[in-house]
Amino acid sequence: MLQPFTKRVIEVIRSIPEGHVMTYGQVARVAGSPRAARQVVRILHSMSQAHKLPWHRVVNAKGEIAVKDEETRLMQELYLQGEGVGVSGQGIINLNKYLYDPADSMGMDD
C-alpha cells in the first residue's frame, strides 16, 4: 500500500501536461511536503515504470536535467524535445516558458 504522500506525488506527476515541466521541489510542495524534493526523486526512480509516470517532465530547480546516467539523460532530453520543450545544449529548460503550475488548473491558491 502506498503512503499518502507517495500517492499525491504520483498524482501530481501524472498531471504535468505534455510540453511542460515541474521541479522536484515544486512537486513536493504541491503534494503537501515542501521539503521533500529528495523523496520525489526516490519516488520517480523507483515507481516511474510501474506507474507509467512521465518522469521526463521533472527537472531540478535550475531547470536542469539532473539525471547522471548519460543514456537516461539523453532519453529525457529527447522526450522533452519531442513534446516541444526547448532544451539547451547544456540540458537546461527555460522554466519561465515551460514550467507548469498546477495551481492554475486545480483551483488552488499559491
N, C-alpha and C positions, 0 to 999 in steps of 0.2 A: 504494500500500500504506500502510495506517495505521500510525503509530508505536504501540508497546505502551502507552504512557501514554494516548494518544488512544482506543485500543480499550477500555482499562479505564474511562475516563471515560464512554464511551458505554454500557458495560455497567452502570455504577453508576446513571447517569441513567435508564436503562430499568428499573432495579429499584425505583425510587421508586413505591410503590403510590398508587393514586388516593386522594385525601383527605389526602395528606401532602406535605411539602416537605423539601428539604435545602438547605443553604447552599453557595455556591460553594467555600468553603474546606473544608467537610466532604466534598464530592465529591472534591476534590483529594486530601485526606488518605486517604480510603478507596481511591482509585485509586493510591495509593502515592507521591504527591508533595505533602506538606503545604503547601508554599509556592507552589503553582501555581494559586491561585484565579483569577488573571487568564487563565491558559491555559484554564481551564474555561470562562470567559466567551467566549473566542475560539472554542473548540470548539462551544459551544452556538450561537453566532452563525453560524458557517459550516457546521455539519453537521446542525442540528436537522431541517431539511426533508428532506434526503437520507436520513437515518437514522430519520425519523419519531420523534424524541425528544420526550418530554413536557417540553419546555423550560419550560413554565409552572410546573413544580414546583420550580424552583431560584430561590432568593432570596438576598439578601445576609445578612451575619452578624447584622444587627439585625432580620431578618425582614421587611425592606422589599422591595417590588418595585422593582428597580433599573433597569428599562428607562426610558430617557429619552424615547423616541418615545411620544407621548400615545396614539395608536391602539393600538400594541402593548401598552402598559401596561394599557390598558382591557381588551384581549383577555385578558391574563394574569389580571387580576382576575376577569373573568367566568368563565374556565376553572376557576380555583381555587374560586370560589363554587359553580360547577356541580358540583364534586366534594365539596362540603360543607365546604370550608376557609373559616373566617371571615376576612374581610379588612376592616380598619378603613377609615374614610373617608380616612385618610392613606396607604392602601396598605400597611398593616403586618399581618403574620401573627403570631399568638401562637406562638412557637417551642416554648414549654413544652407546648402542646397538640398541635401539628401536625407537629413535627419528626420525621422518620423516621430511625431508627438501624439501618442495615443490619447492624451487628454482631449485633443480636438475631436476624436471620434467616439470617446467613451463618456463624454459629458462630464469629465472630472475637472476640478479646479486645481491649478498648479501654482 
